Amino acid sequence: MKYIAKKKFGQNFLKDTSIIYAIIQSINPLQNDLLIEIGPGLGALTKALLEKTKHLFAIELDRDIVNWMKNEYSKNSITIFNEDVLNFNFHQFNQKIRIVGNLPYNISTPILFKCIENIVIIKDLHFMLQKEVVDRMIAIPSSSAYGRLSVMLQYYFRIEHLVHVPKESFEPEPKVESSFVRLIPYETCPFIANNIDQFGMIVKEAFSQRRKTIRNTLKAFMNENDFEKIDINSQLRAENLSVSDFVKISNYLD
């Protein structure tokens, strides 16, 4: 299919066969997996996945690609949802799901938070993302990449960087490097927040002004005495706190 990538959908199509092979090996799809692909595009991963699994579910927003897919693949092998993934109902399935995809980089963070919202039905996630986003996902405290995304994802998932993907692996070639990453939900989170909504709110508030100390960013919730009670230095910035520190703050307020 001769197709011109649409900027509004953030389309960059994977073409490197060695990278595709490495990705499929990393995913290790099995016959009975309930596998959902986000943004299948022109089928670089789709075709390889269909060789490994009985049936694939695909979420694709671009109607032109959907029309092409309907002619390209058998209805018996693939179910296509012409929908925005941010509005997709993942709870319609009756077993744990595996989600894969070369995510549109312009909405990758909202998709990751959408996955958090559906974590109870997720077995694992395998995503192609902008390298900078993956660096943030796996960042450790006190590093420049560490932020809200790091804390929220590391609370819920064990995260593993799998494959580095250079720009020339795509058509059209993007301006950034990419990485392929695996996220596996913890069966039991290492640190349990008593009120998960409050935990998310505290993390968001703490990183709202990165250069300020947590004494200032969280002053609406805690005073110096409160920080002393839970043995956290109020002069630190949010980027210096671990996931367990944020859980400790949240549980103290709860």
C-alpha positions in Angstrom: 0.0 0.0 0.0 1.4 3.4 -1.0 0.5 5.6 1.9 1.6 9.1 3.1 2.0 9.3 6.9 -0.3 11.8 8.5 1.3 14.2 11.0 -1.9 14.7 12.9 -1.8 11.0 13.9 2.0 11.1 14.7 2.6 8.3 12.2 6.1 6.8 11.7 6.0 3.3 10.3 8.5 0.7 11.4 10.4 -0.9 8.5 13.6 -2.5 10.0 13.0 -6.3 9.9 15.8 -7.0 12.4 14.1 -4.7 14.9 10.7 -6.2 14.2 12.2 -9.7 14.9 13.7 -8.5 18.2 10.4 -7.0 19.2 8.4 -10.1 18.5 10.9 -12.2 20.4 10.6 -9.9 23.4 6.8 -10.0 23.3 6.8 -13.8 22.9 3.1 -13.9 21.8 1.3 -17.2 22.5 -1.6 -18.8 20.7 -4.2 -18.2 23.3 -3.1 -14.7 24.4 -5.7 -12.0 24.2 -3.5 -9.6 22.3 -4.4 -6.0 21.5 -2.3 -3.8 19.2 -2.6 -0.1 19.5 -1.9 1.8 16.2 -1.1 -1.2 13.9 -0.4 1.2 10.9 0.8 -0.6 7.8 1.3 -3.9 9.7 5.0 -4.1 10.5 4.2 -5.8 13.8 0.7 -6.9 13.0 1.7 -9.5 10.4 4.4 -10.9 12.6 2.0 -11.1 15.6 -0.6 -12.9 13.4 1.9 -15.6 12.8 2.1 -16.3 16.5 -1.4 -15.9 17.8 -4.9 -17.2 16.9 -6.6 -13.8 16.9 -5.5 -10.2 17.2 -7.5 -7.2 18.3 -6.3 -3.9 16.7 -7.2 -0.3 17.6 -6.6 2.1 14.7 -8.0 5.7 14.4 -7.0 6.3 10.8 -10.0 5.3 8.6 -7.8 5.0 5.5 -5.6 2.4 7.3 -8.7 0.6 8.7 -10.1 0.3 5.1 -6.8 -1.1 3.9 -6.6 -3.5 6.9 -10.1 -4.9 6.1 -8.9 -5.9 2.7 -5.5 -7.1 3.9 -6.4 -9.4 6.7 -9.0 -12.1 7.3 -11.9 -11.3 9.6 -11.2 -14.6 11.3 -7.7 -13.5 12.3 -8.2 -9.9 13.3 -10.9 -7.7 14.9 -10.4 -4.0 14.1 -11.7 -1.2 16.2 -11.8 2.2 14.4 -11.6 4.2 17.7 -9.5 6.6 19.7 -7.6 4.4 22.1 -8.1 7.0 24.9 -11.8 6.3 24.7 -11.5 2.5 24.2 -13.2 0.1 26.7 -10.6 -2.4 27.6 -13.0 -4.0 30.1 -15.1 -5.6 27.4 -12.8 -8.7 27.4 -13.2 -11.6 29.7 -9.6 -12.4 30.4 -6.3 -10.7 31.1 -5.1 -8.7 28.1 -1.6 -8.1 26.6 -1.3 -4.7 24.9 1.4 -3.9 22.3 2.0 -1.1 20.0 4.2 1.5 18.3 2.5 4.4 20.1 1.8 7.8 18.5 4.4 9.8 20.3 2.2 12.9 20.6 -0.2 11.0 22.9 2.0 8.4 24.5 1.8 9.7 28.0 -2.0 9.8 28.1 -2.0 6.3 26.8 0.3 5.2 29.6 -2.0 6.7 32.2 -5.0 5.1 30.4 -3.2 1.7 31.0 -2.8 2.6 34.7 -6.6 3.1 34.9 -7.1 -0.4 33.4 -4.3 -2.2 35.3 -6.5 -4.8 36.9 -7.1 -6.5 33.6 -3.6 -6.1 32.1 -1.1 -8.9 31.9 1.7 -6.9 30.4 2.4 -4.0 28.1 5.0 -3.8 25.3 5.4 -0.4 23.7 7.6 1.5 21.2 8.1 5.0 22.6 10.2 8.0 22.2 13.6 7.2 23.9 13.2 10.3 26.1 9.9 9.0 27.4 11.4 5.6 28.2 14.3 7.4 30.0 11.7 9.1 32.2 9.8 5.9 32.8 12.9 4.1 34.2 14.6 7.1 35.8 15.9 6.9 39.4 15.4 9.6 42.0 17.7 12.6 41.8 18.3 12.2 38.1 17.2 14.8 35.6 14.7 12.5 33.9 12.9 11.5 37.1 9.5 13.0 37.4 5.8 12.4 37.8 5.7 9.8 35.0 8.5 7.9 36.7 6.8 7.7 40.1 3.4 6.8 38.8 4.5 4.0 36.5 7.1 2.6 38.9 4.4 2.4 41.6 2.3 0.0 39.4 4.8 -1.7 37.1 8.1 -3.4 36.8 9.7 -1.7 33.8 12.3 -3.1 31.5 14.0 -1.4 28.5 14.3 -4.0 25.8 15.4 -2.7 22.4 17.0 0.6 21.2 15.5 1.7 17.9 17.4 4.2 15.8 15.6 6.8 13.7 16.4 5.2 10.4 14.3 2.2 11.4 11.2 4.2 10.5 9.5 5.7 7.5 9.2 8.6 7.5 12.3 9.0 9.7 11.4 10.8 13.0 13.5 13.5 14.6 14.0 11.4 17.8 15.5 8.0 18.8 13.0 5.4 20.1 13.0 2.5 22.6 11.0 -0.6 23.0 9.9 -1.3 26.6 8.1 -3.9 28.7 5.8 -3.1 31.7 4.5 -5.8 33.9 2.0 -4.9 36.7 3.1 -5.9 40.2 1.0 -8.7 41.7 1.4 -6.8 44.9 2.9 -3.3 44.8 6.1 -2.9 46.8 4.6 0.1 48.6 0.8 0.3 49.2 -0.9 3.7 49.1 -4.0 3.6 51.2 -5.7 6.2 49.0 -4.5 5.9 45.4 -6.3 9.1 44.3 -4.6 11.1 47.0 -1.2 9.5 46.1 -1.6 10.6 42.5 -2.6 14.1 43.5 0.4 14.5 45.9 2.8 13.3 43.2 1.3 15.7 40.7 1.4 18.6 43.1 5.0 17.9 44.2 6.2 18.0 40.6 4.1 21.0 39.6 7.1 23.3 40.3 10.2 21.1 40.0 12.7 23.7 41.3 10.9 24.3 44.5 11.3 22.3 47.7 8.5 19.9 48.8 8.0 22.2 51.8 6.7 24.8 49.3 5.0 22.6 46.8 3.1 20.7 49.5 2.6 23.5 51.9 -1.2 23.3 51.4 -1.1 19.8 52.9 1.9 19.6 55.3 4.0 21.8 57.6 7.5 21.3 58.9 6.3 19.3 61.9 4.5 16.9 59.6 7.7 16.2 57.5 9.6 15.6 60.7 7.1 13.0 61.9 7.6 10.9 58.8 11.4 11.5 58.7 11.4 13.2 55.3 13.6 16.3 54.7 11.3 19.1 53.7 14.2 20.9 51.9 14.4 18.2 49.3 12.8 18.6 45.8 10.2 16.2 44.4 12.9 14.7 42.1 14.9 13.6 45.2 12.0 11.5 46.7 11.5 7.8 46.0 8.2 6.1 45.3 8.2 4.9 48.9 8.6 8.5 50.1 5.6 9.6 48.1 3.6 6.7 49.5 4.7 7.6 53.0 3.5 11.2 52.5 0.2 10.1 51.1 -0.5 7.6 53.8 0.4 10.1 56.5 -2.2 12.5 55.1 -4.7 9.8 54.8 
